Amino acid sequence: MKTAYLLTLLSNTGVAFSSILIPLLSKELGLSFFQLGLVVMGYGLASALSYFIFGRFSDAMGRRTIFVKMGMLLCFPAFLSQVLIRGFGSMLLIRTLAGFCLGIGTFPLLAYLSGLPRYEARVWLFAGFTSLGWAVGYLGAGFLPSYGAAFFLSSLSFLLGFFFSLFLPEVRVERRSFSFLAVVRHNSKIYLHYLLRHTGAQCVWTVFPIYLVELGASRGWVGLLYALNCGLQFFIMAAFSRMREPPDDRMLVRTGLILSTVTFLAYSLATSYLHILPVQPVLAIAWSTLYVGSLLYLLRRNVEKATSTSLLGSTISVAGVIGPFLGGAVSEVFGLRAVMLTAFGLNLTATLLALGEKG
C-alpha cells in the first residue's frame, strides 16, 4: 500500500508545482482577472467531467489500477505542455487538457484503498499524502528560478508516478450496475455543502497569490504560506489515522465548515501577508476534517465507492468552474478583499445548512 501513497504524493506534487504559478504567470502575460477566471473554469470543468466518467467506469468495469496507470501516463505530456503557454488562448487550452487527464485516476485510486482492511485509516493517509504533495509542490515552485523549471518538474512527477504505478497489483471488484441519479440523490446534502464551500474557496484561490503579493509577500513567501497549510494537513491527517475509534463523519464535516468560515473572514481582515500566517493552521484543520469527513461519509454509505467519491471530486471541480468566474468578476468590480468576503458568505451559508440538518 506504500505504492498507493507514493502515487498520491507524486501526482499532487505535480499538480501543485503548476497551480500556484498559473495566476502569477497570467498576470505577467497581461491577462485580466476575468480571463484568469476562465482559465481556472476550463480546468475545473474538464476535471469534473473526467472524475465522473472514469469513476463510473471504474465501478462498472470492476477495475481500479488501469485507470490509475492511464491517468499518470497522460498527465506527463499534458502538464509538460504548460511550457508552451504564451497567452490566454494557449493557457486555456493546455490547462483544460491537464484538468481532464488529472481526473482519470484520482478516485479509482481512492476506491482501490477503500476495498482494503482498515480502510478508514487508509483514507486519512490518502488525504494526508495528497496534502503533503501539495506542500512539496507549493514550496518548490516558490523557490524555483523559472516557470519552465516548475512545469518540467510538474510533468516529471507524473512520469515517475506512472513507473511506480506499474508495481500496483490489480484488485478486481464486483461489477455494479446502478443509477447515477440515485447516487446523486442519496448524497445530495454533502454535495451541496461542498458546492457552496468550495465555490467560495475557489473564488479566493483564483486570485490568492495576487492578493498575497499585494499584501507585500514575495513569491517565496507565497509558496511558504501555501506549503504551511498543506504540510500541517499532512500531520493532522496522519494523527487522525492512528485513532482507534474513527470519529463521527458528520461532526468532522460540520467542524470543517465552521473553521472554513472563520478562515475566509480572517483573510478579508488581513492588512499584511504576515497576518495570513496564523490563519493557515485553522485552514489546515478545516480542510482535513471537511475533506476526510466527507470521504468517510460517502464510503460508509455507498457501495458505488468510486462513483460516489468521484462525484464529490466533480462537485469540487464544478465549484472550480463557478468560483473562478465569480471571483474574477467580483475582483474586477469590487477588488480582491471583496472576494474574501464573498467566500465568507458562501461558507457561512453551507455551515448553517449543515448545522440545521438532523442526525
Secondary structure as UniProt FT lines:
FT   HELIX           2..19
FT   TURN            20..21
FT   HELIX           22..28
FT   TURN            29..30
FT   HELIX           33..61
FT   HELIX           65..80
FT   HELIX           81..84
FT   HELIX           88..102
FT   TURN            103..105
FT   HELIX           106..114
FT   TURN            117..118
FT   HELIX           119..143
FT   HELIX           147..165
FT   TURN            166..167
FT   HELIX           180..186
FT   HELIX           188..214
FT   TURN            215..216
FT   HELIX           219..241
FT   HELIX           249..269
FT   HELIX           273..279
FT   HELIX           280..301
FT   HELIX           305..334
FT   HELIX           336..355
//
